[in-house]
């Protein structure tokens, strides 16, 4: 009887082991598939943001209870909306990723998510919150034991700081951070960082225009174009071409500027970027005005004004969302402060009560001793 029972247990045990072994390849294949989707989507950030959003949705659907992949899914969707400049949606999804960070042990994933939140707040022009999250991310990077693994994130962190310092202070400070970021990204020797380098080079070009250094501006725009071409980032190529056209306009080479803008608008036609389109239309109108071509000037000026209106409508929604978030953040801080105050108040009251009790006990003890002493003296006097 015992032998049969042991035999049955052995059969169940080996069956469970076999089933576990059979499921291992399936789990490995699923992880491999999800990693492949993430990698492919990351390379399409600026060429096909709609596909990036779809890929993020697929990751969320297939992630199951794997929180790391869920975070990646939310982050991809956020990146896609950010590339489309729909900051309201982008913020919504990156905050969903942030809510899951406590369930993850992947420090690099935490670093990249905090970086992304910093970027998002910068896009919403809430610079104090942007710096706060960039600082959190940098703190985790400084603690990370393998420096080569965090170079991409550190490079992006510096570049975003460059954006903030350019807008808040001046280009001299910004250029230093852009250069720091580019150096860190170039150390990775991978093409995946080309988009960030292209963006940094483009912004350096804009800084040099403000500093009246057309030669350096042209050089940085040309380098930005090359980095964007290497990864087929159409919107980044178009932005850099628009910057290059601006230099030609400043130099009085209006025909070459229009030719460059034509190349930019061909690339931008496949990318839904209102800011890019607005800047290209503005460039066209300025150059046609300089050439006294009134019909072309009026056409592109109207395009510019219509696009500007669409952008303002979208920005109103984003600003409203960011104000709501700021109010929510302040409410949370207020609740935390009130909680701290209550704890301190209760603690203080408790200590005061203890002191009063100790004082009363001390007085009672002294009174008792005095009474005993008096009784003893009276007893001695009676004797």
C-alpha positions in Angstrom: 0.0 0.0 0.0 2.8 2.4 0.9 4.7 1.4 -2.2 1.7 2.3 -4.4 1.3 5.6 -2.6 5.0 6.4 -3.1 4.7 5.4 -6.8 1.7 7.7 -7.3 3.6 10.6 -5.7 6.6 9.9 -8.0 4.4 10.0 -11.1 2.8 13.3 -10.1 6.3 14.8 -9.3 7.8 13.8 -12.6 4.7 15.0 -14.5 5.0 18.4 -12.9 8.7 18.5 -13.7 8.1 17.6 -17.4 5.3 20.2 -17.6 7.7 22.9 -16.2 10.4 21.9 -18.6 7.9 22.1 -21.5 6.8 25.6 -20.5 10.3 27.0 -20.3 10.9 27.2 -24.1 7.5 28.9 -24.5 8.4 31.6 -21.8 11.8 32.1 -23.4 10.2 32.4 -26.9 7.7 34.9 -25.6 10.4 37.0 -23.9 12.5 36.9 -27.1 9.4 38.0 -29.2 8.7 40.9 -26.8 12.3 42.0 -26.8 12.3 42.0 -30.6 9.1 44.2 -30.7 10.6 46.7 -28.2 13.9 46.9 -30.2 12.1 47.3 -33.6 9.7 50.0 -32.2 12.6 51.9 -30.6 14.2 52.2 -34.0 10.9 53.6 -35.5 10.4 56.4 -32.9 10.8 59.3 -35.4 9.9 57.5 -38.7 6.7 55.8 -37.7 5.4 56.9 -34.3 2.0 55.3 -34.9 3.6 51.9 -35.2 5.5 52.5 -32.0 2.1 53.1 -30.2 0.7 49.9 -31.7 3.8 48.0 -30.6 3.4 49.3 -27.0 -0.2 48.1 -27.0 1.0 44.6 -28.2 3.6 44.5 -25.4 0.9 45.4 -22.8 -1.4 42.7 -24.1 1.2 40.0 -24.1 3.2 41.0 -20.9 0.8 39.1 -18.6 2.0 39.7 -15.0 5.6 40.7 -16.0 5.8 44.2 -14.7 9.0 45.0 -16.5 7.4 44.4 -19.9 4.3 46.4 -18.8 6.5 49.3 -18.0 8.2 49.0 -21.4 4.8 48.9 -23.1 3.6 52.0 -21.4 6.9 53.7 -22.1 6.7 52.9 -25.8 3.2 54.3 -26.1 4.4 57.4 -24.3 7.3 57.8 -26.7 5.1 57.4 -29.7 2.7 60.1 -28.5 5.6 62.3 -27.6 7.0 61.9 -31.2 3.6 63.0 -32.4 3.7 65.9 -29.9 0.6 64.8 -28.2 2.0 65.6 -24.8 -1.3 65.0 -22.9 -1.4 61.3 -24.0 2.4 60.9 -23.6 2.3 62.1 -20.0 -0.7 59.9 -19.2 1.2 56.7 -20.3 4.6 57.5 -18.8 2.9 58.1 -15.4 1.3 54.7 -15.7 4.8 53.3 -16.2 6.0 55.3 -13.2 3.3 53.7 -11.0 4.7 50.2 -11.7 8.4 51.1 -11.0 8.1 49.9 -7.4 7.3 46.3 -8.7 10.5 46.2 -10.8 14.1 45.3 -9.8 15.5 46.4 -13.1 17.5 49.5 -12.2 18.1 50.4 -15.9 14.4 50.4 -16.6 13.8 52.7 -13.6 16.6 55.0 -14.8 15.1 55.2 -18.4 11.6 55.8 -17.1 12.6 58.6 -14.7 14.6 60.1 -17.6 11.5 60.0 -19.7 9.3 61.7 -17.1 12.0 64.4 -16.9 11.8 64.8 -20.6 8.0 65.0 -20.5 7.9 67.7 -17.9 10.5 69.7 -20.0 8.2 69.4 -23.0 5.4 70.8 -20.8 7.7 73.6 -19.7 7.4 72.5 -16.0 11.2 72.9 -15.5 11.4 72.4 -11.7 9.6 69.0 -12.0 11.8 68.1 -15.0 15.0 68.7 -13.0 13.6 66.8 -10.1 13.1 63.6 -12.1 16.4 64.1 -14.0 18.2 64.3 -10.6 16.5 61.1 -9.4 17.5 59.4 -12.6 21.1 60.7 -12.4 21.3 59.6 -8.7 20.4 56.0 -9.7 23.0 56.2 -12.5 25.8 57.2 -10.2 25.0 54.2 -8.0 24.9 51.8 -10.9 28.0 49.5 -10.8 28.6 49.2 -14.6 29.3 52.7 -16.1 29.1 51.5 -19.8 25.5 50.4 -19.3 24.2 53.8 -18.3 26.0 56.0 -20.9 22.9 56.2 -23.2 20.7 57.3 -20.3 23.3 59.8 -18.9 23.8 61.3 -22.4 20.1 61.8 -22.8 19.9 63.3 -19.3 22.6 65.8 -20.1 21.0 66.8 -23.4 17.6 67.4 -21.8 19.3 69.6 -19.1 20.9 71.4 -22.1 17.3 72.2 -23.4 16.2 73.5 -20.0 19.3 75.7 -19.5 19.0 77.0 -23.1 15.4 78.1 -22.4 16.0 79.3 -18.8 19.5 80.8 -18.9 21.7 81.0 -22.0 23.3 79.1 -24.8 26.8 79.0 -23.3 25.6 76.8 -20.4 23.4 74.8 -22.8 26.3 74.0 -25.2 28.3 72.6 -22.4 25.6 70.1 -21.5 24.9 69.3 -25.1 28.6 68.4 -25.6 28.6 66.3 -22.4 25.6 64.4 -23.6 27.0 63.8 -27.1 30.3 62.6 -25.7 28.5 60.0 -23.4 26.3 58.8 -26.4 29.3 58.5 -28.8 31.0 56.2 -26.3 28.2 53.6 -26.8 29.2 53.2 -30.4 25.7 52.1 -31.4 23.3 53.6 -34.0 20.4 53.6 -31.6 21.7 56.8 -30.0 21.9 58.6 -33.3 18.4 60.2 -32.8 19.5 61.8 -29.5 22.8 63.0 -31.0 21.0 64.5 -34.0 18.6 66.4 -31.7 21.5 67.7 -29.7 23.4 68.8 -32.8 20.3 70.5 -34.2 19.9 72.4 -30.9 23.6 73.3 -30.9 23.0 74.7 -34.4 20.2 76.9 -33.1 22.4 78.1 -30.3 25.1 79.1 -32.7 22.5 81.0 -34.8 21.6 83.0 -31.7 25.3 83.6 -31.1 25.7 84.8 -34.7 28.2 82.0 -35.6 26.8 80.8 -38.9 29.8 78.6 -39.7 29.4 76.5 -36.6 25.6 76.5 -37.0 25.9 75.1 -40.5 28.4 72.5 -39.4 26.1 71.2 -36.6 23.0 71.1 -38.8 24.9 69.1 -41.5 26.1 66.7 -38.8 22.5 66.4 -37.4 21.3 65.5 -40.9 23.9 62.8 -41.3 23.1 61.2 -37.9 19.4 61.2 -38.7 19.9 59.7 -42.1 21.9 56.8 -40.7 18.7 55.7 -38.8 16.2 57.0 -41.4 14.7 59.4 -38.8 12.6 61.5 -41.3 11.4 64.2 -38.9 14.9 64.8 -37.5 16.3 65.1 -41.0 13.6 67.6 -41.8 14.2 69.7 -38.7 18.0 69.8 -39.4 17.3 70.8 -43.1 15.0 73.6 -41.8 17.8 74.8 -39.6 20.3 74.7 -42.5 17.8 76.7 -44.6 17.7 79.3 -41.8 21.4 79.8 -42.1 21.2 80.2 -45.9 18.4 82.8 -45.3 20.6 84.7 -42.9 23.4 84.7 -45.5 21.0 86.0 -48.2 21.1 82.8 -50.2 17.3 82.7 -50.6 17.0 80.3 -53.5 19.2 77.7 -51.8 17.2 78.2 -48.6 13.9 77.5 -50.6 15.5 74.4 -52.2 16.5 73.1 -48.8 13.0 73.7 -47.4 11.5 71.8 -50.3 13.7 68.8 -49.3 12.5 69.3 -45.7 8.8 69.4 -46.6 9.1 66.2 -48.7 10.4 64.4 -45.6 7.8 66.0 -43.2 4.8 64.9 -45.4 5.1 61.4 -43.9 5.4 62.7 -40.3 2.5 64.3 -38.4 4.5 67.1 -36.7 2.8 70.5 -36.5 5.8 72.3 -35.0 8.0 71.1 -37.9 5.4 72.1 -40.5 4.9 75.5 -38.9 8.7 76.2 -39.0 9.0 75.1 -42.6 6.0 77.3 -43.7 7.6 80.2 -41.8 10.9 79.6 -43.6 9.1 79.5 -47.0 7.2 82.7 -46.3 10.3 84.6 -45.2 12.3 83.6 -48.2 9.6 84.3 -50.8 9.0 87.7 -49.1 12.7 88.5 -49.5 12.4 87.6 -53.2 9.2 89.7 -53.6 7.2 86.7 -54.7 3.9 87.7 -53.2 1.7 84.8 -54.2 4.0 82.2 -52.8 4.5 84.4 -49.7 0.7 84.6 -49.1 0.2 80.9 -49.6 2.9 79.9 -47.1 2.0 82.6 -44.6 -1.6 81.3 -44.6 -0.3 77.8 -44.1 1.9 79.1 -41.2 -1.0 80.9 -39.5 -3.4 77.9 -39.8 -0.8 75.5 -38.4 0.0 77.9 -35.6 -3.7 77.9 -34.6 -3.8 74.1 -34.5 -0.7 74.1 -32.3 -2.2 76.6 -29.9 -5.4 74.6 -29.6 -3.3 71.5 -28.8 -1.1 73.4 -26.3 -4.2 74.7 -24.4 -5.1 71.1 -23.8 -1.6 70.2 -22.7 -1.3 73.3 -20.4 -4.6 72.5 -18.8 -3.5 68.9 -18.2 -0.1 70.0 -16.8 -1.9 72.5 -14.4 -4.1 69.7 -13.2 -1.1 67.6 -12.6 0.7 70.4 -10.8 -2.5 70.9 -8.6 -2.6 67.2 -7.9 1.1 67.2 -7.0 0.6 70.2 -4.7 -2.4 68.5 -3.1 -0.4 65.4 -2.4 2.5 67.5 -0.9 -0.1 69.4 1.2 -1.6 66.1 2.5 1.9 64.8 3.3 2.7 68.0 5.2 -0.6 67.9 7.1 0.0 64.3 8.0 3.5 65.2 9.2 2.1 68.0 11.2 -0.6 65.8 12.8 2.1 63.2 13.7 4.3 65.9 15.2 1.4 67.4 17.1 0.2 64.0 18.4 3.8 63.2 19.4 4.2 66.6 21.2 0.9 66.1 23.0 1.9 62.6 24.0 5.3 63.9 25.4 3.6 66.7 27.3 1.1 64.2 28.8 4.0 61.9 29.8 5.9 64.8 31.4 2.7 65.9 33.3 2.2 62.3 34.5 5.9 62.1 35.5 5.6 65.4 37.3 2.4 64.4 39.2 4.0 61.1 40.2 7.1 62.9 41.3 5.1 65.4 43.4 2.9 62.6 44.9 6.1 60.7 45.7 7.6 63.7 47.4 4.3 64.4 49.3 4.2 60.8 50.4 7.8 61.0 51.7 7.1 64.2 53.6 4.0 62.7 55.2 6.0 59.6 56.3 8.7 61.9 57.6 6.2 64.0 59.6 4.6 60.9 60.9 8.0 59.5 62.0 8.9 62.9 63.7 5.5 63.0 65.5 6.0 59.4 66.6 9.4 60.3 68.0 8.0 63.4 69.7 5.2 61.3 71.4 7.8 58.9 72.7 
